[in-house]
Amino acid sequence: MKFLLTLVVGILIGAAAIWFYQNSHKKSAAEKFADQIKDGAHSAGSAIADQWHKLRTEDIADEIARTGRVIREKTQAAGLAVADATADARITAAIKGKLVGDSGLASLSISVNTTKGVVTLSGEVSSVEQIRKAISIAMDADGVTKVISTLQIKAG
């Protein structure tokens, strides 16, 4: 009889533990809603990031013809300035490394300067496509909030 009573109490305690574990790990409606908001924000951020990879050569050529320079700004980071000088140096080094690693841009003398997350590209290139590539590489670097290109196309 004592054994049977111990067995029933053990089963009840086990069932209570399982019930408690399952109910304590369920998300409330507010937590589910917060997760949906986070997922939506992440999707929107990904959509914005994808647009930077769609830099059109024609748009860059038009902007160079109109203003003599090209400026592209990341919307999600527009209000955030990188104030630390070491961060600016890190950004410049990362961009220069990627430019040297790109076979179409490695032999060109593209100057990179970074101030508070704003990157300025200058020098001479052979085509508008190379300007597009350089801007795209700069925009992909972490900490960059804006890219200003004063890259010029070599005559001849």
C-alpha positions as CSV (number, residue, x, y, z in Angstrom):
1,M,0.0,0.0,0.0
2,K,2.8,2.4,0.9
3,F,4.5,1.7,-2.5
4,L,1.3,2.4,-4.4
5,L,0.8,5.7,-2.5
6,T,4.4,6.7,-3.3
7,L,3.9,5.8,-7.0
8,V,0.7,7.9,-7.2
9,V,2.3,10.9,-5.5
10,G,5.3,10.6,-7.8
11,I,3.0,10.6,-10.9
12,L,1.1,13.6,-9.6
13,I,4.3,15.5,-9.0
14,G,5.7,14.6,-12.4
15,A,2.4,15.7,-14.1
16,A,2.5,19.0,-12.2
17,A,6.1,19.6,-13.2
18,I,5.3,18.9,-16.9
19,W,2.2,21.2,-16.8
20,F,4.3,24.0,-15.1
21,Y,7.1,23.7,-17.6
22,Q,4.8,23.8,-20.6
23,N,2.8,26.8,-19.4
24,S,5.8,28.8,-18.2
25,H,7.4,28.7,-21.7
26,K,4.3,29.8,-23.6
27,K,4.5,33.3,-25.0
28,S,1.9,35.9,-24.1
29,A,0.0,37.8,-26.8
30,A,2.2,40.8,-26.1
31,E,5.4,38.8,-26.5
32,K,4.1,37.3,-29.8
33,F,3.2,40.8,-31.0
34,A,6.6,42.1,-30.1
35,D,8.2,39.2,-32.1
36,Q,6.0,40.1,-35.1
37,I,7.2,43.8,-34.9
38,K,10.8,42.6,-34.7
39,D,10.4,40.4,-37.7
40,G,8.8,43.2,-39.7
41,A,11.5,45.6,-38.8
42,H,14.2,43.1,-39.8
43,S,12.4,42.5,-43.1
44,A,12.2,46.2,-43.8
45,G,15.9,46.6,-42.9
46,S,16.8,43.8,-45.3
47,A,14.7,45.4,-48.1
48,I,16.6,48.7,-47.6
49,A,19.9,47.0,-47.6
50,D,19.1,45.1,-50.8
51,Q,18.4,48.4,-52.6
52,W,22.1,49.4,-52.1
53,H,23.2,46.5,-54.2
54,K,21.0,47.8,-57.0
55,L,23.1,50.9,-57.8
56,R,22.4,51.6,-61.4
57,T,25.2,52.8,-63.7
58,E,22.8,55.1,-65.6
59,D,21.8,56.9,-62.4
60,I,25.4,57.4,-61.4
61,A,26.3,58.8,-64.8
62,D,23.4,61.2,-64.7
63,E,24.4,62.4,-61.2
64,I,28.0,62.9,-62.2
65,A,26.9,64.9,-65.3
66,R,24.6,67.1,-63.1
67,T,26.6,67.6,-60.0
68,G,30.1,66.3,-60.6
69,R,29.8,63.9,-57.6
70,V,27.7,61.0,-56.3
71,I,26.3,60.8,-52.8
72,R,24.5,57.8,-51.3
73,E,23.2,57.6,-47.8
74,K,22.1,54.7,-45.7
75,T,18.7,55.5,-44.4
76,Q,18.8,53.2,-41.4
77,A,22.0,54.8,-40.2
78,A,21.5,58.4,-41.4
79,G,21.1,59.8,-37.9
80,L,24.0,57.8,-36.3
81,A,27.4,59.4,-36.6
82,V,30.5,57.5,-35.8
83,A,32.4,59.9,-33.5
84,D,35.4,57.7,-32.6
85,A,38.5,58.4,-34.7
86,T,39.6,54.8,-34.4
87,A,36.3,53.7,-35.9
88,D,36.9,56.1,-38.9
89,A,40.4,54.6,-39.4
90,R,38.9,51.1,-39.2
91,I,36.2,52.0,-41.8
92,T,38.9,53.5,-44.1
93,A,41.1,50.5,-43.8
94,A,38.3,48.0,-44.5
95,I,37.2,49.9,-47.6
96,K,40.8,50.2,-48.9
97,G,41.3,46.5,-48.4
98,K,38.1,45.6,-50.3
99,L,39.1,48.0,-53.1
100,V,42.5,46.4,-53.4
101,G,40.9,43.0,-53.4
102,D,38.6,43.8,-56.3
103,S,40.3,43.0,-59.6
104,G,38.6,45.8,-61.4
105,L,39.6,48.4,-58.9
106,A,42.9,47.2,-57.5
107,S,45.2,49.0,-59.9
108,L,43.4,52.4,-59.6
109,S,44.4,55.1,-57.2
110,I,41.2,55.7,-55.3
111,S,41.6,57.8,-52.2
112,V,39.4,57.0,-49.2
113,N,38.7,59.4,-46.3
114,T,36.3,58.8,-43.5
115,T,35.0,61.4,-41.0
116,K,32.3,60.4,-38.5
117,G,31.1,57.6,-40.7
118,V,31.0,59.7,-43.9
119,V,33.2,58.2,-46.5
120,T,34.6,60.4,-49.4
121,L,36.0,58.6,-52.4
122,S,38.2,60.6,-54.8
123,G,40.6,59.9,-57.7
124,E,40.3,58.8,-61.3
125,V,38.7,55.7,-62.7
126,S,38.1,54.4,-66.2
127,S,34.3,54.0,-66.2
128,V,31.0,54.8,-64.4
129,E,30.8,51.1,-63.6
130,Q,34.0,51.4,-61.6
131,I,32.4,54.3,-59.7
132,R,29.4,52.2,-59.0
133,K,31.6,49.3,-57.7
134,A,33.6,51.6,-55.4
135,I,30.4,53.2,-54.0
136,S,28.9,49.8,-53.4
137,I,32.0,48.5,-51.6
138,A,32.1,51.6,-49.4
139,M,28.4,51.4,-48.6
140,D,28.8,47.7,-47.5
141,A,31.4,48.6,-44.8
142,D,30.2,48.6,-41.2
143,G,29.8,52.0,-39.7
144,V,29.3,53.9,-42.9
145,T,26.4,56.3,-42.9
146,K,27.1,58.2,-46.1
147,V,29.3,57.9,-49.2
148,I,30.4,60.9,-51.2
149,S,32.1,60.1,-54.5
150,T,34.1,62.8,-56.3
151,L,35.7,60.1,-58.5
152,Q,36.3,61.3,-62.0
153,I,36.4,59.4,-65.3
154,K,39.8,59.5,-67.0
155,A,39.8,61.3,-70.3
156,G,41.0,59.1,-73.2
